[in-house]
Amino acid sequence: MFTFSVSPSIFGWVVFHIKMTVLFGFLVFLFSSVVVSQIPQIPLGSKLSVVGNDYWVSPNGDFAFGFFNSSDQPNLYSVGIRFNSNSIPIDKQTVVWVAGADVFVGYHSYLQLTQAGDLVLFDSLKGTIAWTSNTSHLSVTLAFLLDNGNLILQNGDQDVVWQSFSTPSDTLIPGQNLNVGQTLRAASRNSVSSYYSLSFDASGKLKLKWQSDVNYWTGGSTLSAVRATLTSVGALQLHDRKSKPVWSVFGDDHDDSLVSFRFLRLDVDGNLRMYSWVEALGSWQLVWQAIKNQCNVFATCGLCGICVFTDEGSTDCKYPFGSGVDSNLKCLTLYKQKCEPGVTMLTLEHTFLYGIYPHNDTVTRTSLEQCKSSCLEDPQCTSVTVVNDGTAQCLTKLTPHITGYAHPSIKSISFVKMCLDPVAFLPKHRPTSSASPSPLSLLKWSHQFCIPCLIGATMGTLAALVIIQIGIGLCILRRKSIKNTTTLSHMDPNFRGLIILSYREIKDLTGNFKHRLGPKMFKGVLPSNQAVAIKDLKAAVSEKQFRRTVSIISSIHHKNLVKLEGYCCESGQKFLVYEFAKNGSVDKWIEEASLSSKRLTWKKRMEICIGVARAMSYLHTGCREFVSHGNLKWENVLLDAELEAKVTDFGLRRVCGGGASSGGAAEDVANFGDMMVILVSGRQGVKGVAEWAYKEWVEGRAETVVDARIKNVVDSEEVERALRIAFWCIQVDERLRPSMGEVVKVLEGTLLVDPPPPPFVLRRLLVGELLESNLEPENLI
């Protein structure tokens, strides 16, 4: 049997410890009571009014809740939360939440937290309740405006039963989540803006939409994401159930400690943007936007406008056939009407149009003339667009509201049905007044014809046609005579345009194809002594399709893409003339041990990968028309004199019949992932190299994947980053692959990347099991 005795010293220490614990607990309780008492409480019965210009303020003073005027009409008001910091001038204190979104009330209106626990907005203009929180059944006792800008209602148990963060309007602020089923909606400032929305759906995607079914931007793509949030350091992120970021985009001032205030807003023009307050400039600065090219926002120019790309890279709205952006009238006056003088078609070159109400155009495959004629014959048709990319698509619109975009690089032509101008028909009897007839009088007499005038106009037209035909014939003869000589013999050595060559000239440039660079690839020299690489294409494609493809490729310019210098399309022969890359293709550098060990350093390999990724990102999203590569491999990546990567053979899928579908993006991403593994490991042509590399990485031996021939310093963080993004790229499930834009950011180190799941299994079945078991994707690794 054991006994236990307590010494006086130990007993005294225990008593002292208990006393101190009780004292500490009392101090904590006292301090928390003081803190709670310092938070401004909003009791039941509290009231705000427009006339009183009063508001509720957060404890730190950064936010205020009250009435404000945000409309074009000075006597209409809304109630909501705005920035209130002393560092932000009153006219720059942006509103971040509005009760009822676009609810406007009169000057004598008020908002009250009723005794029943409802927030109620009373409109003095209509004498009715304009908005309510509908919380009378939730036993509300108090309201608070927190330091983060969240207005909350509490019950007697201090539970939050309602909060403004859960009913967002058009803005997110740091700490505020956008959960599944919640939506940001652009403020209603014109006839189209209120149809723009940002939602977060159950598939883990952020989506910008017009109405409910036109999706014009998507961010993120991971089933593990459960909410979106804007962080205090300037990142829009998707988080999983463990609050771990699984997708991110960053503002230009990300992690800038000098920035105190930020917000994310779905603007009136349908674009999602992030703003930061720059105190030194005294203004809000744009630091990120979802859509770089505003013309890619659906209906960005309203019901009747065409979005035009300017040379400076900005956009502008033009209204060639109707009213302005804020008009509720139909653009096309011909809609379901009959024109007495007849109809004609307004031609809009390099323009793509689409209908708005409804937006789903009828698509058929036909020629340009047939497309145009079908619209003229159809009384319901208002306009058509012919897509000149080889698909022969005719898009017919049956709506009075049409919009679109225009740029010289767009391979589409549109026709809008219009009434013939009645002024073109001169009246038989002119007014006796010496004054010129008004347009109104001409319109009144437009049904009467001047026979001598019409006969004279007809004879003049015939004479002009004869002269034009003679001129065309002379031009053809001259062109043939010039063709019998050579283009090169007349070409200025400093010429920088696209060169059109004959087959004989191609033979001359290549020394009758003696200077072979590779399969179907030859070296040539232009009169300017510029070396070129000439590719022989054997694709069975029409000359028309070939020339269209050449036109598209020649309009693409990026420092990591090989420039197209010219082409030949003659007598069944088709050649492309590219700029010459001195150091050949990357695959030869990987194979050559001396090159790999000395000049293909780790730093250079990462530079090459980033260059290729930037080029592919530009092809996928930077061009006006999507361009897939379709055959991306190291053989098609060249190195110039400075060992800068230049991708070649892009866009040739069009020539080979692959079309221009954006489905090629997933294939390009997967090919790029394989290429990264090959360049990191140096194991070209080795079967199963990706599987081996993933096994080494997942078992913690990433350094063993790196090419042993590299003698220079290898950055372990870059290795980890490169392998992670490579394994994401080669996922069997295409939905899990990143975009090339995201790949660029990861390789540059501006975007974090999570550990990838096993790339070589189809994940669709695993996803269902994951959802049923509530497991996180990383638990499947």
Secondary structure by P-SEA (a helix, b strand, c coil): cbbbbbcaaaaaaaaaaaaaaaaaaaaaaaaaaaaaaaccccccccccccccccccccccccccbbbbbcccccccccccccccccccccccccccccccccccccccccccccccccbbbbbccccccccccccccccccccccccccbbbbbcccccccccccccccccccccccccccccccccccccccccccccccccbbbbbbcccccccccccccccccbbbbccccccccccccccccccccccccccccccccccccccccccbbbbbcccccbbbbcccccccccccccccccbbbbbbccccbbbbbbccccccccccccccccccccccbbbbbbbccbbbbbccccccccccccaaaaaaaaaaccccccccccccccbbbbbbccccccccccccccbbbbbbbccccccccccccccccccccaaaaaaacccccaaaaaaaaaaaaaaaaaaaaaaaaaaaaaaaaaacccccccccccccbbbbcaaaaaaaacccccccccccccccccccbbbbbbbbcccccaaaaaaaaaaaaacccccbbbbccccccccbbbbbbbbbccccaaaaaaccccccccccaaaaaaaaaaaaaaaaaaaccccbbbbccccccccbbbccccbbbbccccccccccccccccaaaaaaaaaaaaaaaaaaccccccaaaaaaaaaaaaccccccccccccccccaaaaaaaaaaaaaaacccccccccaaaaaaaaaccccccccccccccaaaaaaaaaaacccccccc
